[in-house]
Protein backbone atom coordinates (compact mmCIF):
# COMPACT_ATOMS: atom_id res chain seq x y z
CA UNK A 1 0.00 0.00 0.00
CA UNK A 2 1.31 3.46 -0.97
CA UNK A 3 2.22 5.91 1.81
CA UNK A 4 -0.39 8.46 0.66
CA UNK A 5 -3.10 5.82 0.78
CA UNK A 6 -2.03 4.74 4.28
CA UNK A 7 -2.19 8.37 5.44
CA UNK A 8 -5.71 8.71 4.04
CA UNK A 9 -6.80 5.53 5.84
CA UNK A 10 -5.24 6.71 9.10
CA UNK A 11 -7.16 9.99 8.95
CA UNK A 12 -10.37 8.16 8.03
CA UNK A 13 -9.90 5.80 11.00
CA UNK A 14 -9.32 8.72 13.36
CA UNK A 15 -12.38 10.71 12.26
CA UNK A 16 -15.19 8.92 14.17
CA UNK A 17 -13.65 9.06 17.66
CA UNK A 18 -10.57 11.24 17.30
CA UNK A 19 -8.25 8.48 18.58
CA UNK A 20 -6.77 5.24 17.24
CA UNK A 21 -4.38 2.70 18.77
CA UNK A 22 -1.20 1.40 17.15
CA UNK A 23 -2.65 -2.12 17.30
CA UNK A 24 -5.76 -1.05 15.40
CA UNK A 25 -3.64 0.65 12.73
CA UNK A 26 -1.46 -2.43 12.31
CA UNK A 27 -4.57 -4.54 11.70
CA UNK A 28 -6.16 -2.07 9.28
CA UNK A 29 -3.08 -1.11 7.28
CA UNK A 30 -1.27 -4.45 7.09
CA UNK A 31 1.99 -2.54 7.66
CA UNK A 32 4.91 -2.90 10.02
CA UNK A 33 5.08 -0.85 13.25
CA UNK A 34 8.08 1.05 11.86
CA UNK A 35 6.17 1.99 8.71
CA UNK A 36 3.17 3.15 10.73
CA UNK A 37 5.40 5.26 12.97
CA UNK A 38 6.84 7.00 9.91
CA UNK A 39 3.32 7.64 8.55
CA UNK A 40 2.22 9.11 11.87
CA UNK A 41 5.35 11.27 12.04
CA UNK A 42 4.53 12.80 8.65
CA UNK A 43 0.92 13.49 9.66
CA UNK A 44 2.08 15.02 12.93
CA UNK A 45 4.54 17.27 11.09
CA UNK A 46 1.65 18.44 8.91
CA UNK A 47 -0.30 19.41 12.03
CA UNK A 48 -3.08 16.87 11.45
CA UNK A 49 -2.50 14.53 14.40
CA UNK A 50 -0.72 14.26 17.75
CA UNK A 51 1.10 11.04 18.68
CA UNK A 52 0.27 9.92 22.21
CA UNK A 53 1.00 6.86 24.35
CA UNK A 54 -0.51 3.82 22.66
CA UNK A 55 -1.63 5.54 19.48
CA UNK A 56 -2.54 8.89 17.95
CA UNK A 57 -5.32 11.43 18.15
CA UNK A 58 -6.57 14.29 16.04
CA UNK A 59 -5.43 17.75 17.06
CA UNK A 60 -7.92 19.74 19.10
CA UNK A 61 -8.79 23.41 18.87
CA UNK A 62 -5.67 24.54 20.72
CA UNK A 63 -3.05 22.29 19.12
CA UNK A 64 -1.81 22.16 15.58
CA UNK A 65 -3.68 25.27 14.55
CA UNK A 66 -3.12 26.44 11.03
CA UNK A 67 -0.36 29.02 10.94
CA UNK A 68 -1.74 32.09 9.22
CA UNK A 69 1.63 32.61 7.57
CA UNK A 70 1.77 29.02 6.32
CA UNK A 71 1.54 28.36 2.60
CA UNK A 72 -0.12 25.48 0.85
CA UNK A 73 1.87 23.35 -1.53
CA UNK A 74 0.77 24.01 -5.08
CA UNK A 75 0.30 26.76 -7.67
CA UNK A 76 -1.22 30.03 -6.41
CA UNK A 77 -4.76 30.74 -7.60
CA UNK A 78 -3.85 33.83 -9.65
CA UNK A 79 -1.31 31.79 -11.63
CA UNK A 80 -3.49 28.71 -12.12
CA UNK A 81 -6.66 30.58 -13.10
CA UNK A 82 -5.50 31.20 -16.70
CA UNK A 83 -4.31 27.65 -17.36
CA UNK A 84 -6.62 25.71 -19.71
CA UNK A 85 -9.23 28.42 -19.20
CA UNK A 86 -11.58 27.49 -22.11
CA UNK A 87 -11.73 23.89 -20.86
CA UNK A 88 -12.34 25.01 -17.28
CA UNK A 89 -15.19 27.29 -18.38
CA UNK A 90 -16.84 24.47 -20.29
CA UNK A 91 -16.48 22.17 -17.27
CA UNK A 92 -17.90 24.82 -14.94
CA UNK A 93 -20.91 25.32 -17.21
CA UNK A 94 -21.57 21.57 -17.34
CA UNK A 95 -21.27 21.30 -13.56
CA UNK A 96 -23.67 24.17 -12.89
CA UNK A 97 -26.21 22.51 -15.17
CA UNK A 98 -26.46 19.69 -12.59
CA UNK A 99 -27.68 22.12 -9.89
CA UNK A 100 -31.40 22.35 -9.19
CA UNK A 101 -33.12 25.67 -8.43
CA UNK A 102 -33.18 26.45 -4.73
CA UNK A 103 -31.04 23.51 -3.60
CA UNK A 104 -28.05 23.49 -1.26
CA UNK A 105 -24.66 22.63 -2.74
CA UNK A 106 -21.04 22.60 -1.60
CA UNK A 107 -18.29 23.99 -3.84
CA UNK A 108 -14.69 23.36 -2.85
CA UNK A 109 -12.14 26.03 -3.70
CA UNK A 110 -10.27 25.78 -6.99
CA UNK A 111 -9.81 27.42 -10.36
CA UNK A 112 -12.12 24.94 -12.12
CA UNK A 113 -14.92 24.95 -9.55
CA UNK A 114 -14.68 28.77 -9.63
CA UNK A 115 -15.90 28.65 -13.23
CA UNK A 116 -19.30 27.39 -12.05
CA UNK A 117 -20.16 30.76 -10.51
CA UNK A 118 -21.54 32.69 -13.52
CA UNK A 119 -23.85 29.81 -14.40
CA UNK A 120 -25.42 29.64 -10.92
CA UNK A 121 -27.07 33.04 -11.38
CA UNK A 122 -30.84 32.79 -11.16
CA UNK A 123 -30.89 29.37 -9.51
CA UNK A 124 -31.20 30.83 -5.98
CA UNK A 125 -28.95 28.12 -4.52
CA UNK A 126 -27.53 27.96 -1.01
CA UNK A 127 -23.78 27.48 -1.37
CA UNK A 128 -21.26 26.37 1.25
CA UNK A 129 -17.74 27.15 0.05
CA UNK A 130 -14.28 27.59 1.56
CA UNK A 131 -13.12 29.82 -1.31
CA UNK A 132 -13.16 33.59 -0.92
CA UNK A 133 -12.90 33.91 -4.72
CA UNK A 134 -16.15 31.97 -5.04
CA UNK A 135 -17.74 34.00 -2.24
CA UNK A 136 -16.86 37.23 -4.05
CA UNK A 137 -18.29 35.96 -7.34
CA UNK A 138 -21.53 34.74 -5.78
CA UNK A 139 -22.20 37.87 -3.72
CA UNK A 140 -23.12 39.64 -6.95
CA UNK A 141 -26.07 37.24 -7.37
CA UNK A 142 -28.99 38.51 -5.24
CA UNK A 143 -30.72 35.14 -5.00
CA UNK A 144 -27.65 33.07 -4.05
CA UNK A 145 -26.97 32.66 -0.32
CA UNK A 146 -23.43 31.88 0.79
CA UNK A 147 -22.02 30.09 3.86
CA UNK A 148 -18.34 29.74 4.81
CA UNK A 149 -16.51 27.61 7.40
CA UNK A 150 -14.26 29.10 10.07
CA UNK A 151 -10.50 28.82 9.92
CA UNK A 152 -7.41 30.59 8.61
CA UNK A 153 -7.16 32.19 5.18
CA UNK A 154 -4.37 30.93 2.93
CA UNK A 155 -3.62 33.94 0.78
CA UNK A 156 -2.18 32.28 -2.33
CA UNK A 157 -5.35 30.25 -2.90
CA UNK A 158 -7.64 32.64 -0.97
CA UNK A 159 -9.12 29.59 0.75
CA UNK A 160 -10.31 29.04 4.33
CA UNK A 161 -8.93 25.96 6.06
CA UNK A 162 -8.82 24.63 9.61
CA UNK A 163 -6.96 21.71 11.27
CA UNK A 164 -8.57 18.30 10.86
CA UNK A 165 -9.45 18.03 14.53
CA UNK A 166 -11.32 21.31 14.59
CA UNK A 167 -15.02 21.24 13.73
CA UNK A 168 -15.13 24.40 11.64
CA UNK A 169 -18.00 23.46 9.34
CA UNK A 170 -21.55 24.75 9.83
CA UNK A 171 -24.23 22.10 10.32
CA UNK A 172 -24.71 21.52 6.64
CA UNK A 173 -25.61 18.64 4.36
CA UNK A 174 -25.97 18.86 0.59
CA UNK A 175 -27.07 16.61 -2.25
CA UNK A 176 -23.95 17.54 -4.22
CA UNK A 177 -20.31 18.43 -3.58
CA UNK A 178 -18.34 19.94 -6.45
CA UNK A 179 -14.59 19.60 -5.98
CA UNK A 180 -11.38 19.80 -7.98
CA UNK A 181 -8.07 17.96 -7.75
CA UNK A 182 -4.37 18.40 -8.40
CA UNK A 183 -4.21 15.03 -10.14
CA UNK A 184 -6.35 11.99 -10.94
CA UNK A 185 -5.06 8.48 -11.54
CA UNK A 186 -5.72 4.79 -10.84
CA UNK A 187 -5.01 5.35 -7.13
CA UNK A 188 -7.71 8.02 -6.92
CA UNK A 189 -8.17 11.75 -6.51
CA UNK A 190 -5.09 13.59 -5.26
CA UNK A 191 -4.08 16.94 -3.81
CA UNK A 192 -0.58 18.30 -3.29
CA UNK A 193 -1.12 19.30 0.35
CA UNK A 194 -2.38 17.04 3.18
CA UNK A 195 -4.22 20.00 4.75
CA UNK A 196 -6.43 20.11 1.65
CA UNK A 197 -6.99 16.36 1.94
CA UNK A 198 -8.39 16.68 5.47
CA UNK A 199 -10.63 19.61 4.47
CA UNK A 200 -12.02 17.80 1.43
CA UNK A 201 -12.70 14.63 3.41
CA UNK A 202 -14.91 16.67 5.74
CA UNK A 203 -16.85 17.98 2.73
CA UNK A 204 -17.21 14.49 1.23
CA UNK A 205 -18.76 13.24 4.47
CA UNK A 206 -21.47 15.92 4.19
CA UNK A 207 -22.54 15.17 0.60
CA UNK A 208 -24.79 12.59 -1.02
CA UNK A 209 -22.99 12.89 -4.36
CA UNK A 210 -19.36 13.78 -5.14
CA UNK A 211 -18.81 15.53 -8.47
CA UNK A 212 -15.20 15.96 -9.58
CA UNK A 213 -14.26 18.82 -11.93
CA UNK A 214 -10.87 18.37 -13.62
CA UNK A 215 -9.50 19.41 -16.98
CA UNK A 216 -7.71 16.71 -18.98
CA UNK A 217 -4.23 17.92 -17.95
CA UNK A 218 -4.90 16.58 -14.43
CA UNK A 219 -4.65 12.99 -15.72
CA UNK A 220 -1.01 13.40 -16.78
CA UNK A 221 0.35 13.34 -13.22
CA UNK A 222 -0.73 10.80 -10.62
CA UNK A 223 1.22 11.95 -7.57
CA UNK A 224 0.13 13.60 -4.34
CA UNK A 225 -1.82 12.87 -1.17
CA UNK A 226 -4.90 10.77 -1.87
CA UNK A 227 -8.23 12.42 -1.05
CA UNK A 228 -10.43 9.50 -2.06
CA UNK A 229 -10.58 6.55 -4.41
CA UNK A 230 -12.20 6.92 -7.80
CA UNK A 231 -14.94 4.63 -6.54
CA UNK A 232 -16.01 7.40 -4.12
CA UNK A 233 -16.65 9.79 -7.04
CA UNK A 234 -20.12 9.74 -8.57
CA UNK A 235 -19.61 12.04 -11.56
CA UNK A 236 -16.41 13.25 -13.21
CA UNK A 237 -16.59 16.23 -15.57
CA UNK A 238 -13.65 16.89 -17.88
CA UNK A 239 -12.90 18.23 -21.37
CA UNK A 240 -12.42 16.67 -24.76
CA UNK A 241 -8.67 16.26 -24.27
CA UNK A 242 -9.25 13.11 -22.20
CA UNK A 243 -7.72 10.00 -23.83
CA UNK A 244 -9.45 6.65 -24.49
CA UNK A 245 -7.29 4.98 -21.80
CA UNK A 246 -8.29 7.63 -19.27
CA UNK A 247 -11.96 7.25 -20.22
CA UNK A 248 -11.64 3.50 -19.68
CA UNK A 249 -10.02 4.00 -16.25
CA UNK A 250 -12.84 6.32 -15.16
CA UNK A 251 -15.64 4.09 -16.37
CA UNK A 252 -14.07 0.92 -14.96
CA UNK A 253 -14.21 2.61 -11.55
CA UNK A 254 -17.99 2.96 -11.96
CA UNK A 255 -17.84 6.77 -12.36
CA UNK A 256 -20.33 8.57 -14.57
CA UNK A 257 -18.20 10.52 -17.07
CA UNK A 258 -19.30 13.85 -18.56
CA UNK A 259 -17.16 15.36 -21.34
CA UNK A 260 -17.90 19.07 -21.61
CA UNK A 261 -18.03 20.74 -25.03
Long-range contacts (C-beta under 8 A, 24 or more apart in sequence): 1-29, 1-30, 1-31, 2-187, 2-226, 3-38, 3-39, 3-42, 4-187, 4-190, 4-224, 4-225, 4-226, 5-187, 5-188, 5-226, 6-31, 6-35, 6-36, 6-39, 7-39, 7-42, 7-43, 7-194, 7-197, 7-225, 7-226, 8-197, 8-201, 8-225, 8-226, 8-227, 8-228, 10-39, 10-40, 10-43, 10-49, 10-56, 11-43, 11-48, 11-49, 11-164, 11-197, 11-198, 11-201, 12-201, 14-49, 14-56, 14-57, 14-58, 14-164, 15-58, 15-201, 15-205, 18-57, 18-58, 18-165, 19-52, 19-55, 19-56, 19-57, 19-58, 20-55, 20-56, 20-57, 21-54, 21-55, 22-54, 22-55, 24-55, 25-55, 25-56, 42-194, 43-194, 46-194, 46-195, 47-163, 47-195, 48-163, 48-164, 48-165, 48-194, 48-195, 48-198, 49-164, 49-165, 57-165, 58-164, 58-165, 59-163, 59-164, 59-165, 59-166, 60-165, 60-166, 61-165, 61-166, 63-163, 63-165, 64-163, 64-165, 65-152, 65-163, 65-166, 66-151, 66-152, 66-154, 66-161, 66-162, 66-163, 66-195, 67-152, 68-152, 68-153, 70-152, 70-154, 71-154, 71-156, 72-154, 72-156, 72-157, 72-159, 72-161, 72-192, 72-193, 72-195, 72-196, 73-192, 73-193, 74-157, 74-182, 74-191, 74-192, 74-193, 74-196, 76-156, 76-157, 77-111, 77-133, 77-156, 77-157, 77-158, 77-159, 80-111, 81-111, 81-114, 83-111, 83-217, 84-215, 84-216, 84-217, 84-239, 87-215, 87-216, 87-239, 87-241, 87-260, 88-112, 88-115, 88-215, 89-115, 90-239, 90-260, 90-261, 91-115, 91-213, 91-214, 91-215, 91-237, 91-238, 91-239, 91-260, 92-116, 92-117, 92-118, 92-119, 92-213, 93-119, 93-260, 94-237, 94-258, 94-260, 95-178, 95-211, 95-213, 95-237, 96-120, 96-123, 98-176, 98-211, 98-235, 99-123, 99-125, 99-176, 100-175, 101-125, 102-126, 103-174, 103-175, 103-176, 104-128, 104-172, 104-173, 104-174, 104-175, 105-174, 105-175, 105-176, 105-177, 105-178, 106-172, 106-174, 106-176, 106-177, 106-178, 106-203, 106-206, 106-207, 107-131, 107-134, 107-177, 107-178, 107-179, 108-177, 108-178, 108-179, 108-180, 108-199, 108-200, 108-203, 109-133, 109-134, 109-157, 109-158, 109-159, 109-180, 110-179, 110-180, 110-213, 111-180, 112-180, 112-213, 112-214, 112-215, 113-178, 113-179, 113-180, 113-213, 116-178, 116-213, 120-144, 128-169, 128-170, 128-172, 128-174, 130-159, 130-160, 130-161, 130-199, 131-157, 131-158, 131-159, 131-160, 132-158, 132-159, 132-160, 133-158, 147-172, 161-195, 161-196, 161-199, 162-199, 163-198, 164-198, 164-199, 164-201, 164-202, 169-202, 169-203, 169-206, 172-206, 173-206, 173-207, 173-208, 174-206, 174-207, 174-208, 175-207, 175-208, 175-209, 176-207, 176-208, 176-209, 176-211, 177-203, 177-204, 177-206, 177-207, 177-209, 177-210, 177-211, 178-211, 178-213, 179-203, 179-204, 179-210, 179-211, 179-212, 179-213, 179-227, 180-212, 180-213, 180-214, 181-212, 181-214, 181-218, 181-227, 182-218, 182-221, 182-224, 183-218, 183-219, 183-220, 183-221, 183-222, 183-223, 183-224, 184-212, 184-214, 184-218, 184-219, 184-222, 184-230, 184-236, 185-219, 185-221, 185-222, 185-249, 186-222, 186-230, 186-249, 187-222, 187-226, 187-229, 188-226, 188-227, 188-228, 188-229, 188-230, 188-232, 189-226, 189-227, 189-228, 189-229, 189-230, 189-232, 189-233, 190-222, 190-223, 190-224, 190-225, 190-226, 190-227, 191-224, 191-225, 191-227, 192-224, 192-225, 193-225, 194-225, 196-225, 196-227, 197-225, 197-226, 197-227, 200-227, 200-228, 201-227, 201-228, 204-228, 204-232, 209-234, 209-235, 210-234, 210-235, 211-235, 211-236, 211-237, 212-236, 212-237, 212-255, 213-237, 213-238, 214-238, 215-239, 215-241, 216-240, 216-241, 216-242, 216-243, 216-246, 217-241, 219-243, 219-246, 229-253, 230-255, 231-255
